[in-house]
Amino acid sequence: MALVAIVGRPNVGKSTLFNRLTESRRAIVSEEAGTTRDRQYGKAEWGKKEFSVVDTGGLVTNSDDIFEDAINQQVKIAIDESELILFLVDVQSGVCDLDMEVAKVLRTSKKPVLLVVNKTDNNDLIYSSAEFYKLGLGDPFCISSLSGFGTGDLLDEVVKQLPDELSNDGFDASLPRIAVVGRPNAGKSSLINAFIGEERNIVTDIAGTTRDSIYTQYNKFGKSFYLVDTAGIRKKSKVNEDLEFYSVMRSIRAIENSDVCILMLDATRGIEGQDQNIFSLIQRNKKSLVVCVNKWDLVEERSSKSVKIMEEAIRARFAPFTDFPIIFASALTKHHIFKVIEETMRVFENRRRRIPTPKLNEYLLPLIDNYPPPAIKGKYIKIKYVMQIPDTQVPTILFFANLPQYVKDPYKRYLENKIREQWDFSGTPLQIFFSDKSPDRK
């Protein structure tokens, strides 16, 4: 998935633009320069094209801010990793020396750059944008991040500039990609080494040893796929090295480019907030999931009761999505590691599962008749037909009804649970949609 970086000097509205593009309020917006200390990641979609957006801290020089060097390093890493750069400037402040310095950096980056002039809230300010031609970065796009003025034209140009598909780097696209993710030092590299039976990746007790996403092809016992060992994802407040910022970005992109994620949990530490953050990232990207509780050999009490308690705790923290396999293993002793492989391949097959339309209707329509959607404002919802949409990233079930807008999330969850009871979709997300258009049953 393509990555777009928003860069510029402090207080030009980068976080406001990030929130506008991602339709969120994740980035903190403040009049105080330097509010954004590290990068925010989000998803944007325009014209049926989805891409990632990163909001960077403002580039600064010779300030009293103790975070200056760290912010500048983050911005440079974001520039290196992105496919397109949005250089944001402030029309009300005009061109300043720092804008010239940033423009110089961007001209030498050899990356496509769109010059975006922010805070153009009236025609007079739009005319003032002409002075930014002196930056040597082409025609300026006049927008207002706050009101949304001009952002549609900007997004049209963004999707035009982005590549249709990123390079596969020589990998066989037909093979499934399995990303091994988790907090640092959870045993990700050890797990892959145990899988392939050799010291392919560096394994140490130092969190963050794996600096890059390393692809290893697994081809044993009739199974073939790519394993992706990713750098440990940790809380941003704990990341102090520039290379670790790079690793976090590559880890996120590995999740985006994978089919199934093996989420590694440390049995000796239990479930922490960062585990939930990684799980949320997997969910937002609609990736299939296998949870591996590593270092189980180090737990003193390893009874069936303790396994059940741990399983219940994991599913409770990751609810409402709870239909995924959990394997208790040890990469060090190789206990249950091949069960992780087997479950991962099973989950991948579930991701590709296709249910014939007659079977869907035969099973679901009687259930719907016995328990129809609740009436809304005296109007009764009639579901007439069900089908699975072909060639989708994840299994997607489409229901045709007379009043699709009145079907609420609780009833959608009911239908999803019934589908999961009948067919094995363990580990993979299901998408449920409703439409009032008549289906083509040919």
Summary of the structure (lengths in Angstrom):
residues: 442
radius of gyration: 24.6
end to end distance: 34.5
largest distance: 73.2
contacts: 1376
relative contact order: 0.08
helix: 36%
strand: 21%
